[in-house]
Amino acid sequence: MLISEPKTRILYDAKDASWKQDERAVCNIIISENHIVEVIFDIANQRFVSLYATETNMNGLDKQALIEERFSNLNPSISKRNIFLSVPKTMLIPNALYEKDNRRSFLENQHKIESGETISDFPVKMIDARMAYLYPDSFNLSSSNLNLIPLDAAWLDILSMAHKNDDQVYFHFNVSDGFISIAVFKDGGLQFYNTFDTATPEEVLYFVMFVSEQLHINPLKDPYFYSGFISKTDETYNLLSKYIKFLKPEERPGIYSYSMPVLDIPGYSFFNAFCTPICEL
């Protein structure tokens, strides 16, 4: 029987050679099923100075070894390090309803909790809520100086900042490994957020159109913004563009700056990674 070896393909490795590393930087690593993305953010100057992205079929243990290797190769002066998890089993709980003891019951209303899954939560400050989420309890990094954060919490915070004074309708969706996240903003606030398991372009289209129908959003008039693992040359984009007139790529958050090597990378592809510094506020 043939056993395939774990494979990792480097997509981008962009660094600002002029940047001087110091303790005022933070390293954020984003983990999804088939990708690992690392960004380094210069806190003092509010700019991204590095982005490293891989596509991988590694299992959990091999993936953890790669992440720990990335951390070990960092300059020791970069003391702040976070892990962002791109996970489909998430749920927003308003702060007025949240108690640590009730987050399991909230999650069970929407997701099946499997054996071997850990429950955690993180604040989504801009919408006065907490994001409860599930991740494999086998996930364990040896470094004690790490924060585990659901990636969609940063995504929603950035989008909320962008739309807080805008009464128009905005439909955002992010294509991740095996699922999509959808967020709809209207009248300056979040009207809808959910994740949906997807394995094909047809399923991505189905859930985008399903949410549109439920919320009375018009794909021929209202703007739709896409991000994540999608490009204008793939089947998912081509299928969506047949039904959505104003289909637009996300642009990097304007509250931050970007060094030239990072600026050359398609912003919508790693839009969520560029949202991560919001969790430092």
Phi and psi in degrees as GROMACS dihedral restraints (atoms count N, CA, C in turn):
[ dihedral_restraints ]
;  ai    aj    ak    al  type     phi  dphi    fc
    3     4     5     6     1   -86.0    20    10
    4     5     6     7     1   135.3    20    10
    6     7     8     9     1  -115.3    20    10
    7     8     9    10     1   119.6    20    10
    9    10    11    12     1   -71.9    20    10
   10    11    12    13     1   138.7    20    10
   12    13    14    15     1   -78.7    20    10
   13    14    15    16     1   145.9    20    10
   15    16    17    18     1   -59.6    20    10
   16    17    18    19     1   137.5    20    10
   18    19    20    21     1  -124.4    20    10
   19    20    21    22     1   139.6    20    10
   21    22    23    24     1  -132.1    20    10
   22    23    24    25     1   125.9    20    10
   24    25    26    27     1  -114.1    20    10
   25    26    27    28     1   121.0    20    10
   27    28    29    30     1   -75.7    20    10
   28    29    30    31     1   122.6    20    10
   30    31    32    33     1   -89.6    20    10
   31    32    33    34     1   -44.5    20    10
   33    34    35    36     1  -146.2    20    10
   34    35    36    37     1   145.2    20    10
   36    37    38    39     1  -146.3    20    10
   37    38    39    40     1    81.6    20    10
   39    40    41    42     1  -109.3    20    10
   40    41    42    43     1   129.6    20    10
   42    43    44    45     1  -137.8    20    10
   43    44    45    46     1   142.1    20    10
   45    46    47    48     1   -86.3    20    10
   46    47    48    49     1   105.9    20    10
   48    49    50    51     1   -66.4    20    10
   49    50    51    52     1   -20.0    20    10
   51    52    53    54     1   -85.6    20    10
   52    53    54    55     1   -10.5    20    10
   54    55    56    57     1   -75.7    20    10
   55    56    57    58     1   134.3    20    10
   57    58    59    60     1   -97.5    20    10
   58    59    60    61     1   117.2    20    10
   60    61    62    63     1   -69.0    20    10
   61    62    63    64     1   138.6    20    10
   63    64    65    66     1  -154.1    20    10
   64    65    66    67     1  -178.9    20    10
   66    67    68    69     1   -73.2    20    10
   67    68    69    70     1    -5.8    20    10
   69    70    71    72     1   -87.9    20    10
   70    71    72    73     1    23.6    20    10
   72    73    74    75     1  -118.6    20    10
   73    74    75    76     1   155.2    20    10
   75    76    77    78     1  -128.8    20    10
   76    77    78    79     1   140.8    20    10
   78    79    80    81     1  -107.0    20    10
   79    80    81    82     1   122.2    20    10
   81    82    83    84     1  -114.6    20    10
   82    83    84    85     1   125.0    20    10
   84    85    86    87     1  -111.2    20    10
   85    86    87    88     1   128.4    20    10
   87    88    89    90     1  -105.9    20    10
   88    89    90    91     1   125.8    20    10
   90    91    92    93     1  -114.4    20    10
   91    92    93    94     1   124.7    20    10
   93    94    95    96     1  -127.2    20    10
   94    95    96    97     1  -177.0    20    10
   96    97    98    99     1   -58.8    20    10
   97    98    99   100     1   -44.0    20    10
   99   100   101   102     1  -122.6    20    10
  100   101   102   103     1     9.3    20    10
  102   103   104   105     1  -140.2    20    10
  103   104   105   106     1   150.7    20    10
  105   106   107   108     1  -131.0    20    10
  106   107   108   109     1   126.9    20    10
  108   109   110   111     1  -125.6    20    10
  109   110   111   112     1   133.4    20    10
  111   112   113   114     1  -123.2    20    10
  112   113   114   115     1   128.3    20    10
  114   115   116   117     1  -124.6    20    10
  115   116   117   118     1   144.9    20    10
  117   118   119   120     1  -115.5    20    10
  118   119   120   121     1   128.0    20    10
  120   121   122   123     1  -117.9    20    10
  121   122   123   124     1   123.3    20    10
  123   124   125   126     1   -81.1    20    10
  124   125   126   127     1   104.8    20    10
  126   127   128   129     1   -65.7    20    10
  127   128   129   130     1   -41.8    20    10
  129   130   131   132     1   -59.5    20    10
  130   131   132   133     1   -41.2    20    10
  132   133   134   135     1  -104.2    20    10
  133   134   135   136     1     4.1    20    10
  135   136   137   138     1    51.7    20    10
  136   137   138   139     1    52.0    20    10
  138   139   140   141     1  -142.9    20    10
  139   140   141   142     1   151.4    20    10
  141   142   143   144     1   -86.4    20    10
  142   143   144   145     1   129.7    20    10
  144   145   146   147     1  -116.0    20    10
  145   146   147   148     1    -6.2    20    10
  147   148   149   150     1  -157.4    20    10
  148   149   150   151     1   143.8    20    10
  150   151   152   153     1  -144.4    20    10
  151   152   153   154     1   126.5    20    10
  153   154   155   156     1  -125.5    20    10
  154   155   156   157     1   127.0    20    10
  156   157   158   159     1  -135.6    20    10
  157   158   159   160     1   136.1    20    10
  159   160   161   162     1  -129.8    20    10
  160   161   162   163     1   153.4    20    10
  162   163   164   165     1  -110.2    20    10
  163   164   165   166     1   129.8    20    10
  165   166   167   168     1  -145.6    20    10
  166   167   168   169     1   151.0    20    10
  168   169   170   171     1  -112.2    20    10
  169   170   171   172     1    21.6    20    10
  171   172   173   174     1   -63.0    20    10
  172   173   174   175     1   150.0    20    10
  174   175   176   177     1   -79.3    20    10
  175   176   177   178     1   179.5    20    10
  177   178   179   180     1   -59.6    20    10
  178   179   180   181     1   -44.1    20    10
  180   181   182   183     1   -68.6    20    10
  181   182   183   184     1   -42.9    20    10
  183   184   185   186     1   -64.6    20    10
  184   185   186   187     1   -36.2    20    10
  186   187   188   189     1   -66.0    20    10
  187   188   189   190     1   -42.4    20    10
  189   190   191   192     1   -62.4    20    10
  190   191   192   193     1   -38.3    20    10
  192   193   194   195     1   -63.7    20    10
  193   194   195   196     1   -39.8    20    10
  195   196   197   198     1   -65.0    20    10
  196   197   198   199     1   -41.8    20    10
  198   199   200   201     1   -65.3    20    10
  199   200   201   202     1   -44.1    20    10
  201   202   203   204     1   -64.6    20    10
  202   203   204   205     1   -32.7    20    10
  204   205   206   207     1   -66.0    20    10
  205   206   207   208     1   -41.3    20    10
  207   208   209   210     1   -61.5    20    10
  208   209   210   211     1   -44.3    20    10
  210   211   212   213     1   -64.2    20    10
  211   212   213   214     1   -40.1    20    10
  213   214   215   216     1   -67.7    20    10
  214   215   216   217     1   -24.0    20    10
  216   217   218   219     1   -87.5    20    10
  217   218   219   220     1    -3.9    20    10
  219   220   221   222     1   -72.8    20    10
  220   221   222   223     1   152.3    20    10
  222   223   224   225     1   -60.3    20    10
  223   224   225   226     1   130.3    20    10
  225   226   227   228     1   -56.4    20    10
  226   227   228   229     1   -20.4    20    10
  228   229   230   231     1   -70.3    20    10
  229   230   231   232     1   -18.8    20    10
  231   232   233   234     1   -82.8    20    10
  232   233   234   235     1    85.6    20    10
  234   235   236   237     1   -84.5    20    10
  235   236   237   238     1   -22.6    20    10
  237   238   239   240     1   -92.3    20    10
  238   239   240   241     1   121.9    20    10
  240   241   242   243     1  -139.0    20    10
  241   242   243   244     1   131.3    20    10
  243   244   245   246     1  -126.6    20    10
  244   245   246   247     1   148.7    20    10
  246   247   248   249     1  -111.0    20    10
  247   248   249   250     1   122.8    20    10
  249   250   251   252     1  -105.0    20    10
  250   251   252   253     1   130.0    20    10
  252   253   254   255     1  -106.0    20    10
  253   254   255   256     1   124.7    20    10
  255   256   257   258     1   -91.0    20    10
  256   257   258   259     1    97.0    20    10
  258   259   260   261     1  -127.1    20    10
  259   260   261   262     1   142.5    20    10
  261   262   263   264     1   -80.3    20    10
  262   263   264   265     1   -25.1    20    10
  264   265   266   267     1   -89.0    20    10
  265   266   267   268     1    86.5    20    10
  267   268   269   270     1  -131.9    20    10
  268   269   270   271     1   163.1    20    10
  270   271   272   273     1  -162.0    20    10
  271   272   273   274     1   136.5    20    10
  273   274   275   276     1   -88.1    20    10
  274   275   276   277     1   133.0    20    10
  276   277   278   279     1  -122.6    20    10
  277   278   279   280     1   117.7    20    10
  279   280   281   282     1   -55.5    20    10
  280   281   282   283     1   142.2    20    10
  282   283   284   285     1   -56.6    20    10
  283   284   285   286     1   -32.3    20    10
  285   286   287   288     1   -65.7    20    10
  286   287   288   289     1   -22.5    20    10
  288   289   290   291     1  -106.1    20    10
  289   290   291   292     1   -10.2    20    10
  291   292   293   294     1   -79.7    20    10
  292   293   294   295     1   132.3    20    10
  294   295   296   297     1  -141.7    20    10
  295   296   297   298     1   144.1    20    10
  297   298   299   300     1   -57.1    20    10
  298   299   300   301     1   -33.9    20    10
  300   301   302   303     1   -72.4    20    10
  301   302   303   304     1   -18.3    20    10
  303   304   305   306     1  -104.3    20    10
  304   305   306   307     1     1.0    20    10
  306   307   308   309     1   -66.8    20    10
  307   308   309   310     1   -31.6    20    10
  309   310   311   312     1   -64.4    20    10
  310   311   312   313     1   -44.9    20    10
  312   313   314   315     1   -65.3    20    10
  313   314   315   316     1   -36.2    20    10
  315   316   317   318     1   -62.8    20    10
  316   317   318   319     1   -47.1    20    10
  318   319   320   321     1   -63.3    20    10
  319   320   321   322     1   -38.0    20    10
  321   322   323   324     1   -66.2    20    10
  322   323   324   325     1   -19.9    20    10
  324   325   326   327     1   -70.9    20    10
  325   326   327   328     1   -18.5    20    10
  327   328   329   330     1  -123.9    20    10
  328   329   330   331     1   -26.7    20    10
  330   331   332   333     1  -132.5    20    10
  331   332   333   334     1   146.7    20    10
  333   334   335   336     1   -81.6    20    10
  334   335   336   337     1   121.6    20    10
  336   337   338   339     1   -88.1    20    10
  337   338   339   340     1   114.8    20    10
  339   340   341   342     1   -87.1    20    10
  340   341   342   343     1   158.5    20    10
  342   343   344   345     1   -63.2    20    10
  343   344   345   346     1   134.8    20    10
  345   346   347   348     1    90.9    20    10
  346   347   348   349     1    14.2    20    10
  348   349   350   351     1  -112.1    20    10
  349   350   351   352     1   139.5    20    10
  351   352   353   354     1  -104.5    20    10
  352   353   354   355     1   139.9    20    10
  354   355   356   357     1   -98.4    20    10
  355   356   357   358     1   134.5    20    10
  357   358   359   360     1  -146.0    20    10
  358   359   360   361     1   179.9    20    10
  360   361   362   363     1  -154.8    20    10
  361   362   363   364     1   165.3    20    10
  363   364   365   366     1  -153.5    20    10
  364   365   366   367     1   143.7    20    10
  366   367   368   369     1   -72.5    20    10
  367   368   369   370     1   139.0    20    10
  369   370   371   372     1  -108.8    20    10
  370   371   372   373     1    94.3    20    10
  372   373   374   375     1   -66.7    20    10
  373   374   375   376     1   -38.2    20    10
  375   376   377   378     1   -72.9    20    10
  376   377   378   379     1   -14.6    20    10
  378   379   380   381     1  -122.0    20    10
  379   380   381   382     1    14.6    20    10
  381   382   383   384     1    55.1    20    10
  382   383   384   385     1    53.2    20    10
  384   385   386   387     1  -149.3    20    10
  385   386   387   388     1   171.4    20    10
  387   388   389   390     1  -120.2    20    10
  388   389   390   391     1   143.7    20    10
  390   391   392   393     1   -99.4    20    10
  391   392   393   394     1   109.4    20    10
  393   394   395   396     1   -84.5    20    10
  394   395   396   397     1   143.6    20    10
  396   397   398   399     1  -154.0    20    10
  397   398   399   400     1   162.7    20    10
  399   400   401   402     1  -118.2    20    10
  400   401   402   403     1   139.8    20    10
  402   403   404   405     1  -146.0    20    10
  403   404   405   406     1   158.8    20    10
  405   406   407   408     1   -61.1    20    10
  406   407   408   409     1   130.4    20    10
  408   409   410   411     1   -74.6    20    10
  409   410   411   412     1    -5.5    20    10
  411   412   413   414     1   -76.2    20    10
  412   413   414   415     1   -13.2    20    10
  414   415   416   417     1   -72.7    20    10
  415   416   417   418     1   116.5    20    10
  417   418   419   420     1  -154.1    20    10
  418   419   420   421     1   115.1    20    10
  420   421   422   423     1  -101.3    20    10
  421   422   423   424     1   143.1    20    10
  423   424   425   426     1   -68.9    20    10
  424   425   426   427     1   -27.7    20    10
  426   427   428   429     1   -69.3    20    10
  427   428   429   430     1   133.8    20    10
  429   430   431   432     1   -87.9    20    10
  430   431   432   433     1   -11.5    20    10
  432   433   434   435     1   -97.8    20    10
  433   434   435   436     1    52.3    20    10
  435   436   437   438     1  -130.5    20    10
  436   437   438   439     1   144.7    20    10
  438   439   440   441     1  -109.9    20    10
  439   440   441   442     1   137.1    20    10
  441   442   443   444     1  -100.4    20    10
  442   443   444   445     1   124.0    20    10
  444   445   446   447     1  -134.5    20    10
  445   446   447   448     1   133.3    20    10
  447   448   449   450     1   -70.6    20    10
  448   449   450   451     1   130.6    20    10
  450   451   452   453     1   -62.1    20    10
  451   452   453   454     1   -35.4    20    10
  453   454   455   456     1   -66.2    20    10
  454   455   456   457     1   -21.4    20    10
  456   457   458   459     1   -64.0    20    10
  457   458   459   460     1   -43.4    20    10
  459   460   461   462     1   -67.2    20    10
  460   461   462   463     1   -40.7    20    10
  462   463   464   465     1   -58.4    20    10
  463   464   465   466     1   -48.0    20    10
  465   466   467   468     1   -67.9    20    10
  466   467   468   469     1   -36.8    20    10
  468   469   470   471     1   -62.6    20    10
  469   470   471   472     1   -45.3    20    10
  471   472   473   474     1   -64.1    20    10
  472   473   474   475     1   -45.1    20    10
  474   475   476   477     1   -63.7    20    10
  475   476   477   478     1   -37.9    20    10
  477   478   479   480     1   -63.9    20    10
  478   479   480   481     1   -39.9    20    10
  480   481   482   483     1   -62.1    20    10
  481   482   483   484     1   -38.4    20    10
  483   484   485   486     1   -70.0    20    10
  484   485   486   487     1   -29.0    20    10
  486   487   488   489     1  -112.3    20    10
  487   488   489   490     1     7.4    20    10
  489   490   491   492     1   -64.7    20    10
  490   491   492   493     1   -23.6    20    10
  492   493   494   495     1  -116.7    20    10
  493   494   495   496     1    25.4    20    10
  495   496   497   498     1  -126.0    20    10
  496   497   498   499     1   126.5    20    10
  498   499   500   501     1   -95.4    20    10
  499   500   501   502     1     5.9    20    10
  501   502   503   504     1   -78.6    20    10
  502   503   504   505     1   172.8    20    10
  504   505   506   507     1   -95.8    20    10
  505   506   507   508     1   133.8    20    10
  507   508   509   510     1  -135.0    20    10
  508   509   510   511     1   127.9    20    10
  510   511   512   513     1  -110.4    20    10
  511   512   513   514     1   120.2    20    10
  513   514   515   516     1  -118.8    20    10
  514   515   516   517     1   137.2    20    10
  516   517   518   519     1  -141.9    20    10
  517   518   519   520     1   140.7    20    10
  519   520   521   522     1  -118.8    20    10
  520   521   522   523     1   126.8    20    10
  522   523   524   525     1   -92.8    20    10
  523   524   525   526     1   114.3    20    10
  525   526   527   528     1  -111.5    20    10
  526   527   528   529     1  -168.4    20    10
  528   529   530   531     1   -78.8    20    10
  529   530   531   532     1   102.8    20    10
  531   532   533   534     1    86.9    20    10
  532   533   534   535     1     0.6    20    10
  534   535   536   537     1  -160.4    20    10
  535   536   537   538     1   165.0    20    10
  537   538   539   540     1  -123.6    20    10
  538   539   540   541     1   149.9    20    10
  540   541   542   543     1  -108.3    20    10
  541   542   543   544     1   135.9    20    10
  543   544   545   546     1  -125.1    20    10
  544   545   546   547     1   132.5    20    10
  546   547   548   549     1  -134.8    20    10
  547   548   549   550     1   132.7    20    10
  549   550   551   552     1  -121.3    20    10
  550   551   552   553     1   130.0    20    10
  552   553   554   555     1  -114.9    20    10
  553   554   555   556     1   139.9    20    10
  555   556   557   558     1  -154.3    20    10
  556   557   558   559     1   142.5    20    10
  558   559   560   561     1    55.3    20    10
  559   560   561   562     1    37.5    20    10
  561   562   563   564     1    77.5    20    10
  562   563   564   565     1     8.7    20    10
  564   565   566   567     1  -143.2    20    10
  565   566   567   568     1   167.4    20    10
  567   568   569   570     1   -74.9    20    10
  568   569   570   571     1   123.4    20    10
  570   571   572   573     1  -101.2    20    10
  571   572   573   574     1   -25.0    20    10
  573   574   575   576     1  -157.6    20    10
  574   575   576   577     1   140.4    20    10
  576   577   578   579     1  -149.4    20    10
  577   578   579   580     1   135.0    20    10
  579   580   581   582     1  -166.7    20    10
  580   581   582   583     1   165.2    20    10
  582   583   584   585     1  -118.2    20    10
  583   584   585   586     1   151.4    20    10
  585   586   587   588     1  -138.7    20    10
  586   587   588   589     1   132.1    20    10
  588   589   590   591     1   -68.0    20    10
  589   590   591   592     1   130.8    20    10
  591   592   593   594     1  -138.5    20    10
  592   593   594   595     1   138.3    20    10
  594   595   596   597     1  -121.3    20    10
  595   596   597   598     1   -11.8    20    10
  597   598   599   600     1  -138.8    20    10
  598   599   600   601     1   160.3    20    10
  600   601   602   603     1   -58.2    20    10
  601   602   603   604     1   -35.1    20    10
  603   604   605   606     1   -63.4    20    10
  604   605   606   607     1   -35.9    20    10
  606   607   608   609     1   -71.8    20    10
  607   608   609   610     1   -36.4    20    10
  609   610   611   612     1   -59.4    20    10
  610   611   612   613     1   -49.5    20    10
  612   613   614   615     1   -59.7    20    10
  613   614   615   616     1   -43.5    20    10
  615   616   617   618     1   -57.5    20    10
  616   617   618   619     1   -49.0    20    10
  618   619   620   621     1   -71.5    20    10
  619   620   621   622     1   -34.6    20    10
  621   622   623   624     1   -62.4    20    10
  622   623   624   625     1   -45.2    20    10
  624   625   626   627     1   -73.1    20    10
  625   626   627   628     1   -33.7    20    10
  627   628   629   630     1   -61.9    20    10
  628   629   630   631     1   -48.0    20    10
  630   631   632   633     1   -64.2    20    10
  631   632   633   634     1   -39.5    20    10
  633   634   635   636     1   -58.9    20    10
  634   635   636   637     1   -44.4    20    10
  636   637   638   639     1   -65.7    20    10
  637   638   639   640     1   -43.0    20    10
  639   640   641   642     1   -64.4    20    10
  640   641   642   643     1   -34.3    20    10
  642   643   644   645     1  -100.8    20    10
  643   644   645   646     1     6.1    20    10
  645   646   647   648     1    58.7    20    10
  646   647   648   649     1    44.7    20    10
  648   649   650   651     1   -97.6    20    10
  649   650   651   652     1   135.7    20    10
  651   652   653   654     1   -98.1    20    10
  652   653   654   655     1   111.6    20    10
  654   655   656   657     1   -68.7    20    10
  655   656   657   658     1    -7.5    20    10
  657   658   659   660     1   -98.2    20    10
  658   659   660   661     1    -8.9    20    10
  660   661   662   663     1  -126.7    20    10
  661   662   663   664     1   -35.6    20    10
  663   664   665   666     1   -91.3    20    10
  664   665   666   667     1   149.7    20    10
  666   667   668   669     1   -79.2    20    10
  667   668   669   670     1   138.3    20    10
  669   670   671   672     1  -119.7    20    10
  670   671   672   673     1   131.7    20    10
  672   673   674   675     1  -117.4    20    10
  673   674   675   676     1   129.3    20    10
  675   676   677   678     1  -114.0    20    10
  676   677   678   679     1   153.8    20    10
  678   679   680   681     1  -154.3    20    10
  679   680   681   682     1   172.1    20    10
  681   682   683   684     1    96.5    20    10
  682   683   684   685     1  -149.1    20    10
  684   685   686   687     1   -87.8    20    10
  685   686   687   688     1    74.4    20    10
  687   688   689   690     1  -152.1    20    10
  688   689   690   691     1   144.8    20    10
  690   691   692   693     1  -143.8    20    10
  691   692   693   694     1   164.8    20    10
  693   694   695   696     1   -68.4    20    10
  694   695   696   697     1    -9.4    20    10
  696   697   698   699     1   -99.9    20    10
  697   698   699   700     1    -2.5    20    10
  699   700   701   702     1  -100.8    20    10
  700   701   702   703     1   169.6    20    10
  702   703   704   705     1   -67.0    20    10
  703   704   705   706     1   -34.5    20    10
  705   706   707   708     1   -61.7    20    10
  706   707   708   709     1   -48.2    20    10
  708   709   710   711     1   -62.8    20    10
  709   710   711   712     1   -45.5    20    10
  711   712   713   714     1   -60.9    20    10
  712   713   714   715     1   -38.7    20    10
  714   715   716   717     1   -68.6    20    10
  715   716   717   718     1   -45.8    20    10
  717   718   719   720     1   -62.6    20    10
  718   719   720   721     1   -39.1    20    10
  720   721   722   723     1   -68.0    20    10
  721   722   723   724     1   -16.7    20    10
  723   724   725   726     1   -73.5    20    10
  724   725   726   727     1   -24.2    20    10
  726   727   728   729     1  -113.9    20    10
  727   728   729   730     1   -16.8    20    10
  729   730   731   732     1  -116.8    20    10
  730   731   732   733     1   122.0    20    10
  732   733   734   735     1   -76.5    20    10
  733   734   735   736     1   -44.7    20    10
  735   736   737   738     1  -107.6    20    10
  736   737   738   739     1    74.3    20    10
  738   739   740   741     1   -99.8    20    10
  739   740   741   742     1   113.4    20    10
  741   742   743   744     1  -125.8    20    10
  742   743   744   745     1   144.3    20    10
  744   745   746   747     1   -75.3    20    10
  745   746   747   748     1   145.9    20    10
  747   748   749   750     1   -65.7    20    10
  748   749   750   751     1   146.1    20    10
  750   751   752   753     1  -105.6    20    10
  751   752   753   754     1   148.9    20    10
  753   754   755   756     1   -52.2    20    10
  754   755   756   757     1   142.8    20    10
  756   757   758   759     1   -53.3    20    10
  757   758   759   760     1   126.3    20    10
  759   760   761   762     1   -73.9    20    10
  760   761   762   763     1    -8.3    20    10
  762   763   764   765     1   -78.9    20    10
  763   764   765   766     1    -9.7    20    10
  765   766   767   768     1  -116.5    20    10
  766   767   768   769     1   165.8    20    10
  768   769   770   771     1  -110.7    20    10
  769   770   771   772     1   165.5    20    10
  771   772   773   774     1  -141.0    20    10
  772   773   774   775     1   127.7    20    10
  774   775   776   777     1   -67.7    20    10
  775   776   777   778     1   154.1    20    10
  777   778   779   780     1   -54.8    20    10
  778   779   780   781     1   -44.7    20    10
  780   781   782   783     1   -61.2    20    10
  781   782   783   784     1   -35.1    20    10
  783   784   785   786     1   -74.4    20    10
  784   785   786   787     1   -36.8    20    10
  786   787   788   789     1   -63.0    20    10
  787   788   789   790     1   -23.7    20    10
  789   790   791   792     1   -76.2    20    10
  790   791   792   793     1   -13.8    20    10
  792   793   794   795     1   -85.2    20    10
  793   794   795   796     1   138.8    20    10
  795   796   797   798     1   -54.1    20    10
  796   797   798   799     1   118.6    20    10
  798   799   800   801     1   -64.4    20    10
  799   800   801   802     1   -37.4    20    10
  801   802   803   804     1   -67.9    20    10
  802   803   804   805     1   -29.4    20    10
  804   805   806   807     1   -61.0    20    10
  805   806   807   808     1   -36.9    20    10
  807   808   809   810     1  -121.3    20    10
  808   809   810   811     1    33.5    20    10
  810   811   812   813     1   -55.3    20    10
  811   812   813   814     1   -43.3    20    10
  813   814   815   816     1   -63.0    20    10
  814   815   816   817     1   -37.5    20    10
  816   817   818   819     1   -63.0    20    10
  817   818   819   820     1   -36.2    20    10
  819   820   821   822     1   -75.1    20    10
  820   821   822   823     1    -9.4    20    10
  822   823   824   825     1   -84.9    20    10
  823   824   825   826     1   -18.0    20    10
  825   826   827   828     1   -60.7    20    10
  826   827   828   829     1   -31.7    20    10
  828   829   830   831     1   -63.4    20    10
  829   830   831   832     1   -16.7    20    10
  831   832   833   834     1   -58.8    20    10
  832   833   834   835     1   -26.6    20    10
  834   835   836   837     1   -77.0    20    10
  835   836   837   838     1    -4.9    20    10
  837   838   839   840     1   -86.9    20    10
  838   839   840   841     1   -12.1    20    10
